[in-house]
Amino acid sequence: MIFGLLLQANLRGNAQLPDVALTEDAIVSLLTCSQGEELYSIFGHSAIRVYDPKVGVDWVFNYGTFDFSDPKFYPNFVKGKLNYILSVSTYRNFEHTYIFEDRFIYEQVLNLNQHEKQLLLDSLKINYLPENRYYLYDFLFDNCATRIRDIFVEAIPRNITFDYSKLDGTKSFRDLLMPNVMEKPWAKLGINLLLGVSADRPARAWEHMFLPEHMLTAFAYATIETENGNIPLMQEPMVLLKGSDIPKSRFRNAPLMVFTLVLLLAALVTFINLKKGQNFFWFDRVLFGLVGLLGIVIAFQWFGSDHTVMANNYNLIWAHPIHLVAAILLTISRFKGIIRYYFGVNTVLMLLLLVLWFVLPQALPFPMFPLVAAMGLRSAVLYKRLT
């Protein structure tokens, strides 16, 4: 969905587009690009193509670009304050990136009259003005796909009717995202850790179109009114560029395996603790320290950023910054009483969370289940031994 750095030269070089009067031969189409292997491209991409050979126009309007040279790029990205940009390129330049990345491009031509094509182009040109081309990106509600959906509905004067029967209205935003990250297990885990409870509400059919693949489906079954009744808004999708599917991962369960090993290691450490009386505070410092660092990331995304979908995150129940403090104070004698009480409370909390894991309003990532079990086990041991 994130298109990346392509076309920055166009952004700097063209203040505005020339006036163009489209002919009857003009074609306006929705381009849908398949997912790529890189994380920034894993959700696919959408763009609008305006093609008129008679006037020498073959433009692609792309709401998914950003200025990587901005010195505040990374801080703004993390804080949810990153401006995305509507850019324009030739179709040939647009296609070149997808040839290089071996990705599909699908085209759906809109069944519009010449007047509507001109209205749509004029609206896009207004959007492309320097004062209008920047917008505050929101992954779920304002992105490269939703901007196209909205301008189609708003700029085309005839009513568009969507048949939502092809979209599953029971799925949440999280459910819709997961198929795209099946072959990227660590990315899948990271996304599930950072998404808050709002990602688990059912997405309305209109909202499905935040993902390019679902926008393709929604528009494929949309109709537009005519004097003789409704006709399909789109022609059948065509393959403009043939690519390859991303390879299947052999390690889809890698996170679960890793954290199961952590649980087994915690069990072994605990056995030695109880059998031989040895302490393994280094293990507990590493375990709770790393989880505490994760808690800092989750807490920042909730309280310190504008990523609304990362707010109200139930993962903060088990992964919170206080664990880092507890790990640091673990063997300081004057804090022993407080730390013992802390791990006693944490034992109960972890046990409750394990019991309620599958009934919480937010879907917690299952690969973390054995890690939370390991935290509960080690918390119980620390409560017992810190006397």
Protein Blocks (a to p, Z undefined) as FASTA:
>chain_A
ZZbjnhklmmmmmmbacdddddfkbccddddddddfbfklmnopaddddddfknopacdd
dfkbccfklmklmmmmmnopaccddddddfklmmmmmmmnopacddddddddfklmmmmm
mmmmmmmpmklmpccddfklocfklmmmmmmmmmmmbacdddfklpcfkbcfklmmmmmm
mmmmmlmmmmmmmpcfklmpccdfklmmmpmklmmmmmmmgccddfkopcdfbdcdddfb
dcddddddfklmmmmmmmmmmmmmmmmmmmmmmmnopacfklmmmmmmmmmmmmmmmmmm
mmmmcblklgoifklmmmcfklmmmmmmmmgmklmmmmmmmmmmmmmmmmmmmmmmmmcf
bdcdfklmmmmmmmmmmmmmmmmmmZZ
